[in-house]
Amino acid sequence: MSKSMLQKLLSYRDLLNGKGIPQAALITKIDKLCEQSAENISNTFLSPAVKELVYNVADLLNLPRNSILPVKNYEEEMESDENINILALFAVRQILFFAEDYLENMKDKQSRSRGNANSGQAHSDVRGSDTA
């Protein structure tokens, strides 16, 4: 990856972190990374090469390792492969969990801010009635 691309990614990461938006990175073409994954894609999470790459990407982008998701691209396959689909669906599921957590946090934050605004308004109404 070029330095300018990495700089852009880090800049986006900082922007998203500032807004509290979760991030995930997909590592593609893992079958090209090691023979163990190429032979049987269901061995992805057992592969030391994949594990090392996940650690490296996590360190490079300063993201938690559970946000780095390995997937295999359909390139030469003529038919759907359950193991490839499982990796892709796992990645989508994790991303949806991150999105759901973010939305729940935003909902809670809005509820708290409304609660504070309403309690402040109620409190000022009480003070106003004391003077009337």
C-alpha positions as CSV (number, residue, x, y, z in Angstrom):
1,M,0.0,0.0,0.0
2,S,1.3,3.4,-0.9
3,K,2.1,5.9,1.8
4,S,-0.4,8.4,0.4
5,M,-3.2,5.7,0.5
6,L,-2.2,4.8,4.1
7,Q,-2.3,8.5,5.0
8,K,-5.8,8.8,3.6
9,L,-7.0,5.7,5.5
10,L,-5.5,7.0,8.7
11,S,-7.1,10.4,8.1
12,Y,-10.5,8.8,7.6
13,R,-9.9,6.6,10.6
14,D,-9.3,9.7,12.8
15,L,-12.4,11.4,11.4
16,L,-14.6,8.4,12.1
17,N,-13.1,7.9,15.5
18,G,-13.9,11.5,16.3
19,K,-17.5,10.8,15.5
20,G,-17.6,7.5,17.3
21,I,-18.3,5.5,14.1
22,P,-16.9,2.0,14.2
23,Q,-14.6,0.7,11.5
24,A,-13.8,-2.6,9.9
25,A,-11.2,-3.7,7.4
26,L,-11.6,-6.6,5.0
27,I,-8.5,-8.6,4.0
28,T,-9.3,-10.1,0.6
29,K,-7.6,-12.8,-1.5
30,I,-6.6,-14.7,1.6
31,D,-6.3,-17.9,-0.5
32,K,-3.3,-16.3,-2.2
33,L,-1.7,-15.6,1.2
34,C,-1.0,-19.2,2.3
35,E,-1.3,-22.7,1.0
36,Q,-3.4,-23.9,4.0
37,S,-6.1,-21.4,3.2
38,A,-5.9,-22.0,-0.5
39,E,-6.4,-25.8,-0.1
40,N,-9.4,-25.4,2.3
41,I,-10.8,-22.0,3.0
42,S,-12.4,-23.2,6.2
43,N,-8.9,-23.3,7.6
44,T,-8.7,-19.5,7.4
45,F,-8.8,-18.8,11.1
46,L,-6.2,-21.6,11.8
47,S,-3.7,-20.2,9.4
48,P,-0.6,-18.6,11.1
49,A,-0.1,-16.4,7.9
50,V,-3.7,-15.0,8.1
51,K,-3.3,-14.5,11.9
52,E,0.0,-12.6,11.3
53,L,-1.6,-10.5,8.6
54,V,-4.6,-9.6,10.8
55,Y,-2.1,-8.5,13.5
56,N,-0.2,-6.4,11.0
57,V,-3.2,-4.7,9.6
58,A,-4.6,-4.0,13.0
59,D,-1.3,-2.4,14.1
60,L,-1.0,-0.5,10.8
61,L,-4.5,1.0,11.0
62,N,-4.7,1.0,14.8
63,L,-7.9,-1.0,14.8
64,P,-8.9,-3.8,17.1
65,R,-8.1,-7.3,15.7
66,N,-11.7,-8.3,15.8
67,S,-12.4,-5.5,13.3
68,I,-10.0,-7.1,10.7
69,L,-12.0,-9.6,8.7
70,P,-10.5,-12.0,6.2
71,V,-12.5,-13.0,3.1
72,K,-11.9,-14.8,-0.1
73,N,-12.9,-13.3,-3.5
74,Y,-14.8,-15.4,-6.0
75,E,-12.3,-15.4,-9.0
76,E,-12.0,-18.7,-10.6
77,E,-14.9,-20.6,-9.0
78,M,-17.7,-21.6,-11.3
79,E,-20.1,-22.5,-8.5
80,S,-21.0,-21.1,-5.2
81,D,-18.8,-22.5,-2.3
82,E,-20.3,-22.7,1.1
83,N,-16.9,-22.0,2.8
84,I,-16.3,-18.8,0.8
85,N,-19.9,-17.7,1.5
86,I,-19.5,-18.4,5.3
87,L,-16.4,-16.1,5.5
88,A,-18.2,-13.4,3.6
89,L,-21.4,-13.7,5.7
90,F,-19.3,-13.7,8.9
91,A,-17.7,-10.4,7.8
92,V,-21.1,-8.9,6.9
93,R,-22.5,-10.1,10.3
94,Q,-19.7,-8.5,12.2
95,I,-20.1,-5.3,10.3
96,L,-23.8,-5.3,11.1
97,F,-23.1,-5.9,14.7
98,F,-20.7,-2.9,14.7
99,A,-23.5,-0.8,13.0
100,E,-26.1,-2.0,15.5
101,D,-23.9,-1.1,18.5
102,Y,-23.2,2.3,17.0
103,L,-26.9,3.0,16.5
104,E,-27.8,1.8,20.0
105,N,-25.1,4.1,21.4
106,M,-26.5,7.0,19.4
107,K,-30.1,6.2,20.5
108,D,-28.9,6.1,24.2
109,K,-27.0,9.4,23.7
110,Q,-30.1,11.1,22.3
111,S,-32.3,9.7,25.1
112,R,-29.9,11.1,27.7
113,S,-29.7,14.5,26.0
114,R,-33.5,14.7,25.7
115,G,-33.8,13.6,29.4
116,N,-31.4,16.3,30.5
117,A,-33.2,18.9,28.3
118,N,-36.6,17.9,29.7
119,S,-35.4,17.8,33.3
120,G,-33.9,21.2,32.9
121,Q,-37.0,22.6,31.4
122,A,-39.2,21.0,34.1
123,H,-36.9,22.4,36.7
124,S,-37.1,26.0,35.3
125,D,-40.9,25.7,35.1
126,V,-41.0,24.9,38.8
127,R,-38.8,27.9,39.6
128,G,-41.1,30.0,37.4
129,S,-44.2,28.9,39.3
130,D,-42.6,29.8,42.6
131,T,-42.3,33.4,41.5
132,A,-45.9,33.7,40.1
